[in-house]
Amino acid sequence: MILRFSHRRRPYLRVVLLLVFLGVAPASAQTAAPPLASTADASRIVAVVNGDAITKADVDNRRLLFALSTGMSAASDVLNRLTPQVTRQLIDERLRLQEVQRRHVIVHDNEIAAAIREIEQRNGMPEGTLRRRLSADGVEFRTLIDQVRAQIGWSRVLREVLGPQTNITDADIQEQANLLKAQTGQQEFRIAEIFVPISDPGQAEEAHRFADTVIQQLRLGAPFVVVAAQFSQSQTALQGGDEGWVQPNQVDPAVLHVLQEMPEGAISNPIPVPGGLSIVTLHGKREIGRDLATMATVRQVFLPFAARLNPNAPTAQQQQVLEQARRISGSARTCEDIEAANKTGGGNRPADPGELRVDSVAVPALRQLLTTLPVGKASQPLIAEDGVAVIMVCNRAQRNVGEPSKQELSDRILNDRVELASRQLMRDLQRRAVIDRRP
């Protein structure tokens, strides 16, 4: 089990990560939906949690959402093997929502709507796309609403539980910095984790079967971030399982042994840790405190096409967009010019994608562009199927990114506390709950 956690993003990011892949899932996943269950079968109760019923339709919707977001065939028998864990996840989600209600924490409909709009904006979707797409694929929109409501509400419950502990002092930060400095030169690891809890020894066999199924799908190409967002029971699920850089003293010894031996990009077998099983993937290794990297701040303007581009037969609108991009490329002199052009361009992508580590950019052509484009010079139009982009590098500098900033250290401490509070509260809720699982 990983001992350091990071969830600086908003509480509904788990859903963002889950749905970011809905637009690129293979056609087979989107067309192989299972036959609709009868009304009587769909309404069959599979569990009762403190008097609240979970139906087979609830389980089927969550399984189908997972299939669509990973590119898995919805008719696959793999989904049947996931059913026990999906049911357990829905039980835990119901416990969280009940605690939200007990504490009178209100999540307003307009907050949920705003969260869903942001999901669409992050994925370049017009407003209302998610509702239409999920409906077309046979997934009730309520499935998404329930996930968003649970994430926002649970985040507020944890803030209430922590109270003054959410205030990180300078002394806390200095202590964390000293601990890190003492390990300078040792190896650290960039990892992501899926944590499968085992709260009852009688669940161990079921948990191992689930972990084996998940690992099989990951090794077949299912995106780790999506699987983690859907099934990991750690707070890092909010970031697709991403743990960031972890040091040897921050991981369970069994996990550390695996990390020291495994190659980058590999998926581990299930690792027994206190409280459950850990599945990890390794993104990189480096020495603590020593990591020189070229960092770039950029601005972009994105001009969308009204329809997907056919390179052999561009439409009049697409030709006009390309001409507009060429004018921007020729006239923009500052990053402020690019920001202004993006604001008026009609696209949904932010002008500032955040600071980029150049050697970590996955697309080779873009990595080369960020390396060679002169600072303050707009790129030539970059044409994709859905639109045209123009990029400008505002600043590029080499920096030792192995030394975390004061804000990063503060986030690290807070996230430790949030994760601990989340697990403790969930154990209390599970222990007090009256849960009736039905065959």
N, C-alpha and C positions, 0 to 999 in steps of 0.2 A: 504494500500500500504506500502510495506517495504521501509524504508528510507536508509538502508545501503546495499551496494552491494559488491560482490566479484567476480572478474573474472581474477584471476592471470594467468589462463592457456591461451593457444594460441587461436586466434580468430576463428579457425575452430573447436573448441571443441564441439560446439553444434552438428555438424555432427558426431563427434566421439561418443558422447553419443547416438545419434539417431541410429547409425548403429551397436553399440556394441551388440544389441539384435537380429540382423538379423540371427546370427548363431544359436540362440536357440529358435526362434519363433516356435510355434506348427505347426505341419505339415498341419493342417487345414487352417492356415493362408497362407501357401505357395502354397496350391493346389486349393484354392477356388477363384482364380482370376476371375474377372468378364469377360463376353464376350467382345471381342474387338469391340470398337465403329467403325462405318463406317468412312471412310476418311473425308467425308463432315462434319459429326457430330464432329469429333475430331478437325477439323480446325475451328469450329465455334468460333467466338470471344465473350468472356464473359465480357471483360473490356478493355478499352483503357486508358492508363496512359500517359498523355502528348504526345500522338501520338503513343506510343508503345502498341502493342496488346498483350493481354493474352488470350490464347485459352482454350477451354474445355479440350484439351489434357494436357495442363500444369496443370490444376486443378486435372485431373484424375491421373496423374503421382504422384503429391504430396500426394493425398489421399491414393493411393496404397502404397507408401513408408511408410506412417504412419501406415497403416494396417499391413504391413510386419514386421515393427519394434516393434509393440506392441503385435503381436500374434492375432490380431483381424481378423475375416474372411473378406476378401476383398469384399465379396458379401453382407456384412451386411448393413442394412438400416441406421445403425449408421453413416456410412461414408457420406450418403446423408445429414444427419443433420449437418455434419461438413463442408459441401460445402461452405456456406457463409463465414465462418471464414477462410477457406483455401484460398478462393478468396481474402479476405481482406489481408491475410498474403502475398500473391503473389503481390498484389498492393503495399504494403509497401516495399517489397523486390525490386520491380522495381524502386520505388522512390529512394531507397538507391543506387542502381546501377547507376541510372541517375546522382545522386549527385557525385558519384565516378568518372564518366566520365566527368562531368562538371568541376571538380577540377583537371582533368588530372592525377588522381591517377591510376597508372598502376599496374595491377595484372597479372604477367606473367604466361604463361601456365606451365612452369616448377615449379612455386610455388604451383599451384593447384595440379600438379602431385605429388609433394613432400608431400603435405598435405594428399592426398588420400593414398599414400604409408604409411604414419604414422598411418592413421586410420587402415589400414590392419595390420601393425606391432603390434599396441596396442591390436588387437583382434586375434593375432596369425594366420593371414591369409597370404598365399603366395601372391606375387605380381600379380595383375590382377584378384584376386578373386571377388572383388566388382563389377567390370564391368560384369563378367560372371554371378554372382548371380542375380544382378539386371535385366540383360537382360533376364535371364531364368524366372524371375517372372513378366516380362512384364513392367518393369520400365525403362524409357529412362535414360541412363547414364548421359545425360545432366542435369537431375534433380539434381543429386548430385553435378555436376560441378558448376551449378548456385548457389547452397547454399554455397559452399566453396568460390567462387569468391565474393559473396556478403558479407560474414563474414570478409574475409581478407581485402577487400576494405573499408568496413564501419569502421573497426577498425582503419585504417590509416586516414580516414577522421576525426574521432573523435580526434586522436592525433594532427592533423593539427588544428582543431578548438580550442583545449585546449591550444596549444602552451606552453608558460612558466608555465602554471598551472600544467603540468605534473611533474614539479620539486617540490618534497615535502621537505620542510625545517625541520630542527630540532625543530624549534618553533612550526610548525604544529603538529609534532609528540608529543611534550610535552603537547600541549593543549589537544590533543586526550587522552593521558595517564591520564591527570588530570581529565577529564570528567569521564573516566572509574573508576578511583580510588575513586571518590566521591560516586559511586554507589556500592562499595564493600559490599557484604552481601545480596544485593537484588537479586531477581530471574532473570535469563536470559534463553533464549530459543534457541535450535538448530532447525532450521526450513528450509523448502523449500517452494517456492511460484510459482504459475502460475498467472501471471497478465494479465487480459483481458481488454484492453482499451475500453473506450466509449468516442470517440471524438465528437460525435453528439448525443444529447438526443434521436433522432429518432432511434438510433441503440441500445438503451438500452434493448428492448425486445429480439432482436436477440442475443445480448451478454449474456443475462440471459439464453436463451435456449441453447446456446453453452456451457456455464459454467455447466449447469445441465447435459448435455450429457457427458462432460469430467469427471465430478465427478462420474457419474454412471460407466464409464469405469474404472476409478481408483479404485473404490470400488469392481469391478469385477476382479481386478488383473493387469490392465495395469500398466507398470512401470512408476512411477511418473517422473523419470528423462527423459524418452523418450517423454512423453506428454509435459513436460515443455520445452524441447529442441525444439520441433516442434511448439508449439503454444504460449508459454509465450512471451509477448512483453516487458519484462524487460531484461536488459543486463545479469541478472543471468541465462537466458536461456542457455547461453554459458556453464554453469555448471549444466545443468539439473534442474535449479531452486534453487540450493543450496545457502542459505543465510549465512550459518555458524551460529555462536552464535550471537544473537541480544539482545540488552538491551531494557527495557521498553520505554526509550525515543527515540528509533530508529524505532518504529513501530507506525502505525496509532492506535488511541485508540480503534477503533472497532476491529482491529486484536488482539490487546493486550487482550481485554476482552475474545475473543475466546480462545487464547492460555492459559490463566489462568485456563480455565475450561476444555479443551479437554485433553483426555488421549494420551499417547505416541502412535504413529503409526496411529492415526486417520486422516481422510481427512475431512476438514471443508466443510460446505456449502459455497456458494458464499458470500463474505463479501463486501458490498459496501464501497469503499474507494475513495478519490479524484482521478478523472480521469478514474475510471473503477471499476473492480471487482477483488478481490484477493481470490485465493484458496490456502490454506496452509496445510501442513502436519507437524506434530510435531515429531522430532526425539529424543528430550531429554530436560531436565530441570536441572539447577544447580544454585548454588550461584555465583554471580559475584566475580571473583578473587580467588575462592576456588574450585579447582577441582584436587585432587591428582589422578594420573593415572600412570600405568606402561607403559613406552614407550620402544620400541625395534627397533633397526636398524638391518636389516638382509641382507643377500645375498642369491641368489638362482641360481641354474643351472637347465635349462629345456632342456630335450632331447626328441625331438618329435618322434612319431611313424609315419611311412609312411601311415598307414591305421588305422582306428578306431579299438580299442582292443576288441577282443572277449576273455574274461577271460578263457573260456573253450578250446580255440584253438588259442593260441598266435602264430604269425608268427615267422620265423627265425629272421627277422629284429627286431621284438619287444623283443625277448629273448636276442639279442645282445645289444640292448639299455639298458635293465635291468642290464645286466652284467657290462656295462660301468658305469651305475649309482652306482652300488655296489663298483666298483673300486674307483670312486670319493669319495664316502662316507667313504671308508676306508683310503684313502690317504690324503684328504684335511685337512690341519692343520690351515689355516687362511682364512679369508674372501677374501683375494687376490687370494688364490687358487681357491675358488668358482667362482670368477669373471673370472679368466682365463679359467676355465673349461666351463663356459657358453659361452664365446667368441668363443671357438672352437667346441661347441656342436651342432651347426646348428639350434638352436631354435630362435624364434623371440621375446622372452620375455626378458625384461631388467633384469640384474643381481641385480640391486638395485630397489626395488619397492617403496622406500621411507620409512620414519619413520612410524612405526605402533603403534597405541594405542591398546594394547593387548586386553583389555576387549571390544573393539569395533569390533574385528574380527568376522565376521558373522558365519564362519564354526566352530562348536564346536571342532572338532578334531584338526584343525589348531590352534585354540586359546589355547588348552591344550598343543600342541607342543611348541608354542612360550613361554608358561609359564614355562615349565619344562625342555626344552632342555638346557643343560649346554652351557654357552657362549664359543664360539670357537670350538664347537664340531659339526661335520656334522651329519645331521639326516640320518636315514635309507631312502632308496628310497621310494618316495611317488608316487604311481601308479595311473594314471587317464586314461580315454579312449583315450586321444590324445597324451600321453607321460608320462615321468617319471621326477620327480623333486627331488632335494636334497637341503635342506635349512640349513643355519648356522646362528645363532644369534651372531651378532658382539658385541652388547652392549645392556644391559637391565637395566633401572633405573626408579625409581619413581620420578615424577616431577609434580609440580603444573602447569597444562596446562591451568588453568584459567587466567593466566597472559600472555597476548599477547606479542610477541616479538616486537622489534622496526620495523622490516621488516613487520610484520603483521599489525601494526598500520599504517605504510606508505601505504601498499596496501589498507587498509580500506579507507583512505582519498582519494587516487587516484580513487578508484572504485566509491566512492560517486560522484566525479567530472565527471567521464566518464558517469555514468548513467544519471546525470542531463543534460549533454551536448547532449547525445543521444536523450532524450525525447524532449528537446527543439528544436533540429534540425529537428526531425521528425514532430513535430507540425508545424514548419515553412514550411516544404516541403509539407505537406498535405494541408495547408491553401493556398499555391500558386498553387497547382497542378490543372490541368484540367483532371478530371477523369469521364469517361463515362462507367457506369456499365450497362450491357445488360442482359435481362432475358434469 
